[in-house]
């Protein structure tokens, strides 16, 4: 038994020494019916995730609504001090038939004030042709 009372576990050959946690509570976790986090709530939750030692805190999409825009503005202004975690802005690739240098989504990510962004892009043929209603060539251009 270890000091914490847990059984000793042998190392698995080839297993990593550590695992990094990418937490999506402030975006995915707050999308349940009846949940509506204030900006103050989001700042406090981020502080607690930092205290827990979470490596990456996905703060949401800066352009989703005024509340998320304010959260990133206040975090960048120093109202969120993280000692362990890195705040991440979430967004997607450029709009179909749009230009990267003139895309509002990508601009919002750059202006979020974070050192890291998470960009999600649809890549399966079904999602591209049915959800985006475009071609694979257009998506990857």
Residue, then its C-alpha position, 0 to 999 in steps of 0.5 A: x500500500x502507498x501512503x495514500x492507502x492505494x495499492x502499489x501498481x507496477x509500471x506498464x512498459x511503454x506507458x507515459x510518465x504522465x497524462x495531460x488533462x484538457x478540460x472542456x467544462x467551460x464550454x461542453x460542460x456548461x451546455x446542459x439544459x438549465x446551466x447558465x454560467x456567469x462570467x464570474x462563475x467561469x472565472x471561478x471555475x477556471x481558478x478551481x481547475x487550475x488549483x486541481x492541476x488541470x493542464x489545459x482549460x478550454x474557456x469556450x468560443x470567444x465569439x459565441x456570445x457576449x458573455x464568452x467575449x467578456x470572459x476572454x477579455x477579463x482573463x486577458x486583462x489579468x482577472x484570471x491568474x493561472x499558476x498551473x493551467x493554460x487557458x485555451x480559446x476554442x473555435x473552428x476552421x475558416x468558413x466555407x469559401x471564406x479567406x483565412x485572413x478575413x475570417x471572423x472566427x479565426x480573428x476572434x481566436x487570435x484576439x482572445x488573448x490566449x497563448x493557445x487555441x484549439x481549432x476544430x475542423x470537419x474532415x470526414x466526407x459525410x460531415x463535409x458534404x452533408x453538414x457543410x455542404x461543400x467539397x473536401x477540396x474546399x475544406x482543405x484549401 
